[in-house]
Amino acid sequence: MAMMLIQHHSAREYYDRASDQFDQLYEDSRESARVMALVVHPYIMGAPHRLKWFRKVFERLSARKDVLFWTGEQILEWHRSEQARIGGQAPVPKAGG
């Protein structure tokens, strides 16, 4: 959000940066899973001139059928199940503590 409020970039820049980040992470995901987080503040991204570009990010990402949209909890559960599947090689902290 700093890029819009402090650096004064256009709303289109959010789309461009998110697209570039996605392209790189998607390419990297050939080797292992990747997580892309999008920073969202309802007052900032909910403004009509920004909401258009925020929506376009999701339209672009969701066009790929092999991309998942998960909550943090879903990511944690997936990670735990993967650790159990491969023998629990790394300790995984419990949510909330």
C-alpha positions as CSV (number, residue, x, y, z in Angstrom):
1,M,0.0,0.0,0.0
2,A,3.0,2.3,0.5
3,M,3.5,2.3,-3.2
4,M,0.2,4.1,-3.7
5,L,0.0,6.3,-0.6
6,I,3.7,7.3,-0.1
7,Q,5.3,6.7,-3.5
8,H,2.2,7.9,-5.4
9,H,2.1,5.2,-8.0
10,S,-1.0,4.7,-10.1
11,A,-3.5,1.9,-9.3
12,R,-2.3,0.2,-12.5
13,E,1.1,-0.3,-10.9
14,Y,-0.5,-2.6,-8.3
15,Y,-1.7,-4.8,-11.2
16,D,1.7,-4.7,-13.0
17,R,3.7,-5.6,-9.9
18,A,1.3,-8.4,-8.8
19,S,1.4,-9.8,-12.4
20,D,5.2,-9.7,-12.5
21,Q,5.4,-11.3,-9.1
22,F,2.9,-14.0,-10.1
23,D,4.7,-14.8,-13.3
24,Q,8.0,-15.3,-11.4
25,L,6.4,-17.4,-8.6
26,Y,4.5,-19.5,-11.1
27,E,7.7,-20.3,-13.0
28,D,9.4,-21.1,-9.6
29,S,6.6,-23.4,-8.7
30,R,7.8,-26.0,-11.2
31,E,10.3,-27.0,-8.5
32,S,8.2,-26.6,-5.3
33,A,5.1,-24.9,-4.0
34,R,5.0,-21.1,-3.8
35,V,2.7,-18.7,-1.9
36,M,1.8,-15.3,-3.1
37,A,0.3,-12.9,-0.6
38,L,-1.5,-9.8,-1.8
39,V,-1.6,-6.8,0.5
40,V,-5.1,-5.4,0.8
41,H,-6.6,-2.6,2.8
42,P,-10.3,-2.1,2.2
43,Y,-10.2,1.7,2.3
44,I,-7.3,1.9,-0.1
45,M,-8.0,-0.9,-2.5
46,G,-11.8,-0.4,-2.3
47,A,-11.6,3.0,-3.9
48,P,-13.3,2.7,-7.3
49,H,-10.3,3.8,-9.3
50,R,-8.2,1.1,-7.6
51,L,-10.8,-1.7,-7.3
52,K,-10.8,-2.1,-11.0
53,W,-7.1,-3.1,-11.0
54,F,-7.4,-5.2,-7.9
55,R,-10.2,-7.2,-9.6
56,K,-8.1,-7.6,-12.7
57,V,-5.3,-9.2,-10.6
58,F,-7.7,-11.9,-9.5
59,E,-9.1,-12.4,-12.9
60,R,-5.6,-12.9,-14.3
61,L,-4.6,-15.3,-11.5
62,S,-7.8,-17.3,-11.5
63,A,-7.6,-17.9,-15.3
64,R,-5.0,-20.6,-14.5
65,K,-6.8,-23.7,-13.4
66,D,-3.8,-25.0,-11.4
67,V,-3.7,-21.9,-9.1
68,L,-5.3,-22.2,-5.7
69,F,-6.7,-19.4,-3.5
70,W,-6.3,-20.5,0.1
71,T,-6.5,-18.9,3.5
72,G,-3.5,-18.9,5.9
73,E,-5.2,-21.8,7.8
74,Q,-5.6,-23.8,4.6
75,I,-1.9,-23.3,3.8
76,L,-0.9,-24.4,7.3
77,E,-3.1,-27.6,7.0
78,W,-1.6,-28.4,3.6
79,H,1.9,-28.0,5.0
80,R,1.1,-30.2,8.0
81,S,-0.3,-32.9,5.8
82,E,2.8,-32.7,3.5
83,Q,5.1,-33.0,6.6
84,A,3.2,-36.1,7.8
85,R,3.3,-37.6,4.3
86,I,7.0,-37.3,4.0
87,G,7.7,-38.4,7.6
88,G,7.5,-35.2,9.6
89,Q,11.0,-34.1,8.9
90,A,10.4,-30.5,10.2
91,P,8.5,-29.5,13.3
92,V,5.4,-27.4,12.5
93,P,4.1,-25.0,15.1
94,K,0.5,-25.1,15.9
95,A,-1.7,-22.2,14.8
96,G,-2.0,-19.4,17.4
97,G,1.1,-20.4,19.3
